[in-house]
Amino acid sequence: MPGTNLTREEAQERARLLTVDAYEIDLDLSGAQEGGTYRSVTTVRFDSAESGAESFIDLVAPTVHEVVLNGEALDAAAVFSDSRIALPGLREGANELKVVADCAYTNTGEGLHRFVDPVDEQAYLYTQFEVPDARRVFASFEQPDLKATFRFTVKAPAGWTVISNSPTPEPKDDVWSFEPTPRISTYITALIAGPYHAVHSTYEKDGQTVRSASTAAPRWRSTWTRTRSSTSPGRASRGSRRSSTTRTRSPSTTSSSSRSSTRAPWRTRARSPSATSTSSAPR
């Protein structure tokens, strides 16, 4: 069934056989406002310790369109089953795999979560991959001892902000091309996309950037918060952007610096799009 978990024996055998080098992940989120599915293209380079060995890569997706292993197209319907893509006849040494699939947005917090804010009626996206849910967004060897570098390229709607583990680039034609990450596990890769207001910061030591981080919150909330702070405590002015109707669910921040002893009226107990801080430092 979809979502089949990895056994200890399978993980040990795959770690013995494979060494993963790099992922290149292209995501087309241009239709995110409508929801449904999005195109995910994964290219992964890895080494096999044996010639002719068989293994598998993990993927949870409604549809797999293409599977190309070392330049040879495989029958996607035959090799994709139960959240896994079979990889027969591996080469000893370098291998390259390309997987083209349609992946699904979720609203339960796993994979790429999509939330439509009732305040501005805009879609907000964020990822939650711990522990086995990166495979809901891209094909991956989903176990923490098979680390690799990750290069994300994301096509997003015009005017959106996209944040990932690597420093945020300037978009070109609504495409955000991130630099490769350090070698990290699949489950700590991260992506935030939507009409967010983003704040970027860096920490430097001895003249070198040790860590860079980004925090995001919905743009309307940032505007409303600044407006409220200039009015009397606990009450927004009649001219402010939001009044008592802001007591509806909306994306919330999870940065520790935003916590207070008084629970804000727009916070919810359920999972909601969070202003997740992303870091380029490997775990």
MOFEN-V791850 format. One record per residue. N is the residue number from 1. RES is the residue in three letters. SS is DSSP state (A for helix, B for strand, O for the rest). PHI is phi in degrees with one decimal (none if undefined). NEAR is the number of other ideal C-beta (glycine too) atoms within 10 Angstrom. Layout:
n->N res->RES ss->SS phi->PHI near->NEAR
n->N res->RES ss->SS phi->PHI near->NEAR
This chain:
n->1 res->MET ss->O phi->none near->5
n->2 res->PRO ss->O phi->-57.8 near->12
n->3 res->GLY ss->O phi->93.1 near->13
n->4 res->THR ss->O phi->-55.4 near->13
n->5 res->ASN ss->O phi->-84.9 near->10
n->6 res->LEU ss->O phi->-80.3 near->16
n->7 res->THR ss->O phi->-86.3 near->9
n->8 res->ARG ss->A phi->-61.6 near->7
n->9 res->GLU ss->A phi->-64.2 near->8
n->10 res->GLU ss->A phi->-64.8 near->14
n->11 res->ALA ss->A phi->-65.0 near->16
n->12 res->GLN ss->A phi->-64.5 near->12
n->13 res->GLU ss->A phi->-67.6 near->13
n->14 res->ARG ss->A phi->-68.1 near->20
n->15 res->ALA ss->A phi->-66.8 near->15
n->16 res->ARG ss->A phi->-66.7 near->10
n->17 res->LEU ss->A phi->-84.1 near->16
n->18 res->LEU ss->B phi->-113.8 near->22
n->19 res->THR ss->B phi->-127.6 near->15
n->20 res->VAL ss->B phi->-94.4 near->23
n->21 res->ASP ss->B phi->-100.4 near->16
n->22 res->ALA ss->B phi->-155.8 near->16
n->23 res->TYR ss->B phi->-115.3 near->25
n->24 res->GLU ss->B phi->-120.8 near->17
n->25 res->ILE ss->B phi->-122.6 near->23
n->26 res->ASP ss->B phi->-111.4 near->18
n->27 res->LEU ss->B phi->-120.1 near->25
n->28 res->ASP ss->B phi->-106.4 near->17
n->29 res->LEU ss->O phi->-104.1 near->25
n->30 res->SER ss->O phi->-64.1 near->17
n->31 res->GLY ss->O phi->-101.6 near->15
n->32 res->ALA ss->O phi->-63.5 near->23
n->33 res->GLN ss->O phi->-63.0 near->15
n->34 res->GLU ss->O phi->-86.4 near->8
n->35 res->GLY ss->O phi->82.8 near->13
n->36 res->GLY ss->O phi->85.9 near->11
n->37 res->THR ss->B phi->-124.4 near->15
n->38 res->TYR ss->B phi->-141.9 near->22
n->39 res->ARG ss->B phi->-80.4 near->17
n->40 res->SER ss->B phi->-124.9 near->25
n->41 res->VAL ss->B phi->-120.9 near->18
n->42 res->THR ss->B phi->-115.9 near->21
n->43 res->THR ss->B phi->-118.9 near->18
n->44 res->VAL ss->B phi->-128.3 near->22
n->45 res->ARG ss->B phi->-110.4 near->15
n->46 res->PHE ss->B phi->-151.7 near->22
n->47 res->ASP ss->B phi->-109.3 near->15
n->48 res->SER ss->B phi->-115.0 near->20
n->49 res->ALA ss->O phi->-78.5 near->12
n->50 res->GLU ss->O phi->-135.4 near->14
n->51 res->SER ss->O phi->-85.1 near->10
n->52 res->GLY ss->O phi->82.0 near->10
n->53 res->ALA ss->O phi->-70.4 near->17
n->54 res->GLU ss->O phi->-118.2 near->12
n->55 res->SER ss->B phi->-150.5 near->20
n->56 res->PHE ss->B phi->-156.2 near->19
n->57 res->ILE ss->B phi->-120.6 near->26
n->58 res->ASP ss->B phi->-95.2 near->23
n->59 res->LEU ss->O phi->-161.9 near->25
n->60 res->VAL ss->O phi->-111.3 near->24
n->61 res->ALA ss->O phi->-155.5 near->23
n->62 res->PRO ss->O phi->-64.4 near->11
n->63 res->THR ss->B phi->-142.9 near->13
n->64 res->VAL ss->B phi->-114.7 near->20
n->65 res->HIS ss->B phi->-92.1 near->13
n->66 res->GLU ss->B phi->-140.5 near->12
n->67 res->VAL ss->B phi->-135.3 near->25
n->68 res->VAL ss->B phi->-122.3 near->15
n->69 res->LEU ss->B phi->-112.9 near->21
n->70 res->ASN ss->O phi->51.4 near->13
n->71 res->GLY ss->O phi->83.3 near->7
n->72 res->GLU ss->B phi->-107.5 near->8
n->73 res->ALA ss->B phi->-74.7 near->10
n->74 res->LEU ss->B phi->-98.7 near->19
n->75 res->ASP ss->O phi->-74.2 near->8
n->76 res->ALA ss->A phi->-58.6 near->17
n->77 res->ALA ss->A phi->-65.4 near->9
n->78 res->ALA ss->A phi->-84.6 near->10
n->79 res->VAL ss->A phi->-96.5 near->18
n->80 res->PHE ss->B phi->-100.8 near->22
n->81 res->SER ss->B phi->-162.0 near->13
n->82 res->ASP ss->O phi->52.4 near->10
n->83 res->SER ss->O phi->65.8 near->20
n->84 res->ARG ss->B phi->-137.2 near->21
n->85 res->ILE ss->B phi->-115.6 near->22
n->86 res->ALA ss->B phi->-70.5 near->15
n->87 res->LEU ss->B phi->-121.9 near->22
n->88 res->PRO ss->O phi->-86.9 near->13
n->89 res->GLY ss->O phi->59.0 near->14
n->90 res->LEU ss->O phi->-68.2 near->22
n->91 res->ARG ss->O phi->-82.6 near->15
n->92 res->GLU ss->O phi->-71.5 near->12
n->93 res->GLY ss->B phi->91.7 near->11
n->94 res->ALA ss->B phi->-70.5 near->12
n->95 res->ASN ss->B phi->-134.1 near->21
n->96 res->GLU ss->B phi->-135.2 near->15
n->97 res->LEU ss->B phi->-125.9 near->21
n->98 res->LYS ss->B phi->-123.0 near->17
n->99 res->VAL ss->B phi->-128.1 near->26
n->100 res->VAL ss->B phi->-113.1 near->18
n->101 res->ALA ss->B phi->-144.4 near->26
n->102 res->ASP ss->B phi->-103.0 near->15
n->103 res->CYS ss->B phi->-102.8 near->24
n->104 res->ALA ss->B phi->-108.2 near->19
n->105 res->TYR ss->O phi->-66.6 near->21
n->106 res->THR ss->B phi->-120.0 near->17
n->107 res->ASN ss->O phi->-131.3 near->11
n->108 res->THR ss->O phi->-120.7 near->9
n->109 res->GLY ss->O phi->97.5 near->16
n->110 res->GLU ss->O phi->-93.8 near->18
n->111 res->GLY ss->B phi->66.2 near->21
n->112 res->LEU ss->B phi->-100.6 near->25
n->113 res->HIS ss->B phi->-79.3 near->21
n->114 res->ARG ss->B phi->-119.3 near->22
n->115 res->PHE ss->B phi->-129.8 near->22
n->116 res->VAL ss->B phi->-100.0 near->14
n->117 res->ASP ss->O phi->-73.9 near->21
n->118 res->PRO ss->O phi->-68.7 near->10
n->119 res->VAL ss->O phi->-75.0 near->18
n->120 res->ASP ss->O phi->-110.3 near->16
n->121 res->GLU ss->O phi->59.3 near->8
n->122 res->GLN ss->O phi->-105.4 near->20
n->123 res->ALA ss->B phi->-85.9 near->22
n->124 res->TYR ss->B phi->-124.4 near->25
n->125 res->LEU ss->B phi->-119.7 near->24
n->126 res->TYR ss->B phi->-155.1 near->25
n->127 res->THR ss->B phi->-101.3 near->24
n->128 res->GLN ss->B phi->-142.0 near->19
n->129 res->PHE ss->O phi->-107.1 near->23
n->130 res->GLU ss->O phi->-74.3 near->12
n->131 res->VAL ss->O phi->-99.5 near->12
n->132 res->PRO ss->O phi->-112.0 near->20
n->133 res->ASP ss->O phi->-114.5 near->21
n->134 res->ALA ss->A phi->-62.9 near->29
n->135 res->ARG ss->A phi->-65.5 near->23
n->136 res->ARG ss->A phi->-82.7 near->27
n->137 res->VAL ss->O phi->-118.0 near->29
n->138 res->PHE ss->O phi->-150.9 near->30
n->139 res->ALA ss->O phi->-66.5 near->30
n->140 res->SER ss->B phi->-155.2 near->27
n->141 res->PHE ss->O phi->-84.1 near->26
n->142 res->GLU ss->O phi->-85.2 near->26
n->143 res->GLN ss->O phi->-155.1 near->21
n->144 res->PRO ss->O phi->-68.5 near->14
n->145 res->ASP ss->O phi->-89.2 near->11
n->146 res->LEU ss->O phi->-109.0 near->17
n->147 res->LYS ss->O phi->-79.5 near->20
n->148 res->ALA ss->B phi->-160.2 near->22
n->149 res->THR ss->B phi->-89.0 near->17
n->150 res->PHE ss->B phi->-132.2 near->27
n->151 res->ARG ss->B phi->-116.2 near->17
n->152 res->PHE ss->B phi->-99.6 near->24
n->153 res->THR ss->B phi->-125.3 near->16
n->154 res->VAL ss->B phi->-128.1 near->24
n->155 res->LYS ss->B phi->-95.9 near->20
n->156 res->ALA ss->O phi->-128.5 near->21
n->157 res->PRO ss->O phi->-59.2 near->16
n->158 res->ALA ss->O phi->-57.5 near->8
n->159 res->GLY ss->O phi->87.6 near->11
n->160 res->TRP ss->O phi->-79.8 near->23
n->161 res->THR ss->B phi->-111.1 near->18
n->162 res->VAL ss->B phi->-125.3 near->25
n->163 res->ILE ss->B phi->-129.4 near->27
n->164 res->SER ss->B phi->-141.2 near->26
n->165 res->ASN ss->O phi->-67.3 near->24
n->166 res->SER ss->O phi->-81.0 near->20
n->167 res->PRO ss->O phi->-52.9 near->16
n->168 res->THR ss->O phi->-74.0 near->17
n->169 res->PRO ss->O phi->-86.7 near->14
n->170 res->GLU ss->O phi->-79.3 near->6
n->171 res->PRO ss->O phi->-72.9 near->17
n->172 res->LYS ss->B phi->-125.5 near->8
n->173 res->ASP ss->O phi->54.3 near->6
n->174 res->ASP ss->O phi->64.4 near->15
n->175 res->VAL ss->B phi->-114.3 near->15
n->176 res->TRP ss->B phi->-107.1 near->23
n->177 res->SER ss->B phi->-109.4 near->14
n->178 res->PHE ss->O phi->-88.9 near->20
n->179 res->GLU ss->O phi->-73.0 near->13
n->180 res->PRO ss->O phi->-60.6 near->15
n->181 res->THR ss->O phi->-78.4 near->25
n->182 res->PRO ss->O phi->-62.8 near->14
n->183 res->ARG ss->O phi->-71.8 near->13
n->184 res->ILE ss->B phi->-139.1 near->19
n->185 res->SER ss->O phi->-77.8 near->21
n->186 res->THR ss->A phi->-58.9 near->26
n->187 res->TYR ss->A phi->-77.1 near->20
n->188 res->ILE ss->A phi->-104.0 near->19
n->189 res->THR ss->O phi->-68.2 near->23
n->190 res->ALA ss->O phi->-148.9 near->21
n->191 res->LEU ss->B phi->-148.5 near->23
n->192 res->ILE ss->B phi->-127.0 near->25
n->193 res->ALA ss->B phi->-145.7 near->27
n->194 res->GLY ss->B phi->157.2 near->27
n->195 res->PRO ss->O phi->-79.9 near->19
n->196 res->TYR ss->B phi->-88.5 near->26
n->197 res->HIS ss->B phi->-97.9 near->16
n->198 res->ALA ss->B phi->-114.1 near->16
n->199 res->VAL ss->B phi->-122.4 near->14
n->200 res->HIS ss->B phi->-111.3 near->12
n->201 res->SER ss->B phi->-146.1 near->10
n->202 res->THR ss->B phi->-135.3 near->11
n->203 res->TYR ss->B phi->-120.1 near->12
n->204 res->GLU ss->B phi->-116.5 near->10
n->205 res->LYS ss->B phi->-143.9 near->8
n->206 res->ASP ss->O phi->54.4 near->5
n->207 res->GLY ss->O phi->79.5 near->5
n->208 res->GLN ss->B phi->-120.7 near->7
n->209 res->THR ss->B phi->-77.2 near->11
n->210 res->VAL ss->B phi->-83.8 near->12
n->211 res->ARG ss->B phi->-154.1 near->12
n->212 res->SER ss->B phi->-121.2 near->18
n->213 res->ALA ss->B phi->-143.8 near->19
n->214 res->SER ss->B phi->-133.1 near->23
n->215 res->THR ss->B phi->-125.6 near->22
n->216 res->ALA ss->B phi->-131.7 near->29
n->217 res->ALA ss->B phi->-145.7 near->22
n->218 res->PRO ss->B phi->-54.9 near->25
n->219 res->ARG ss->A phi->-60.6 near->17
n->220 res->TRP ss->A phi->-64.4 near->19
n->221 res->ARG ss->A phi->-66.7 near->24
n->222 res->SER ss->A phi->-60.1 near->15
n->223 res->THR ss->A phi->-65.9 near->14
n->224 res->TRP ss->A phi->-64.5 near->20
n->225 res->THR ss->A phi->-63.2 near->15
n->226 res->ARG ss->A phi->-64.3 near->11
n->227 res->THR ss->A phi->-67.3 near->15
n->228 res->ARG ss->A phi->-62.7 near->19
n->229 res->SER ss->A phi->-66.1 near->9
n->230 res->SER ss->O phi->-94.0 near->9
n->231 res->THR ss->O phi->-108.6 near->13
n->232 res->SER ss->O phi->-64.7 near->8
n->233 res->PRO ss->O phi->-56.4 near->6
n->234 res->GLY ss->O phi->76.8 near->7
n->235 res->ARG ss->O phi->-141.8 near->11
n->236 res->ALA ss->O phi->-87.1 near->18
n->237 res->SER ss->O phi->-70.1 near->11
n->238 res->ARG ss->O phi->-62.7 near->7
n->239 res->GLY ss->O phi->-90.4 near->8
n->240 res->SER ss->O phi->-71.9 near->16
n->241 res->ARG ss->O phi->-64.9 near->16
n->242 res->ARG ss->O phi->-125.0 near->20
n->243 res->SER ss->O phi->-116.2 near->14
n->244 res->SER ss->A phi->-65.8 near->9
n->245 res->THR ss->A phi->-69.7 near->8
n->246 res->THR ss->A phi->-74.8 near->19
n->247 res->ARG ss->O phi->-82.2 near->11
n->248 res->THR ss->O phi->-119.3 near->13
n->249 res->ARG ss->O phi->-68.2 near->15
n->250 res->SER ss->O phi->-159.5 near->23
n->251 res->PRO ss->O phi->-56.7 near->26
n->252 res->SER ss->B phi->-118.0 near->18
n->253 res->THR ss->O phi->-89.0 near->21
n->254 res->THR ss->O phi->-119.5 near->15
n->255 res->SER ss->O phi->-61.8 near->15
n->256 res->SER ss->A phi->-61.0 near->7
n->257 res->SER ss->A phi->-72.4 near->8
n->258 res->SER ss->A phi->-94.2 near->12
n->259 res->ARG ss->O phi->-74.4 near->9
n->260 res->SER ss->O phi->-145.4 near->7
n->261 res->SER ss->O phi->-74.6 near->4
n->262 res->THR ss->O phi->-102.6 near->7
n->263 res->ARG ss->O phi->-74.8 near->10
n->264 res->ALA ss->O phi->-64.7 near->13
n->265 res->PRO ss->O phi->-65.2 near->9
n->266 res->TRP ss->O phi->-92.0 near->19
n->267 res->ARG ss->O phi->-73.3 near->12
n->268 res->THR ss->O phi->-125.8 near->12
n->269 res->ARG ss->O phi->-80.0 near->7
n->270 res->ALA ss->O phi->-76.0 near->7
n->271 res->ARG ss->O phi->-65.7 near->15
n->272 res->SER ss->O phi->-142.6 near->20
n->273 res->PRO ss->O phi->-54.1 near->27
n->274 res->SER ss->B phi->-108.9 near->21
n->275 res->ALA ss->O phi->-84.8 near->23
n->276 res->THR ss->O phi->-69.3 near->19
n->277 res->SER ss->O phi->-77.8 near->19
n->278 res->THR ss->B phi->-110.0 near->22
n->279 res->SER ss->B phi->-128.1 near->17
n->280 res->SER ss->O phi->-85.4 near->19
n->281 res->ALA ss->O phi->-78.3 near->14
n->282 res->PRO ss->O phi->-68.8 near->12
n->283 res->ARG ss->O phi->-95.2 near->10
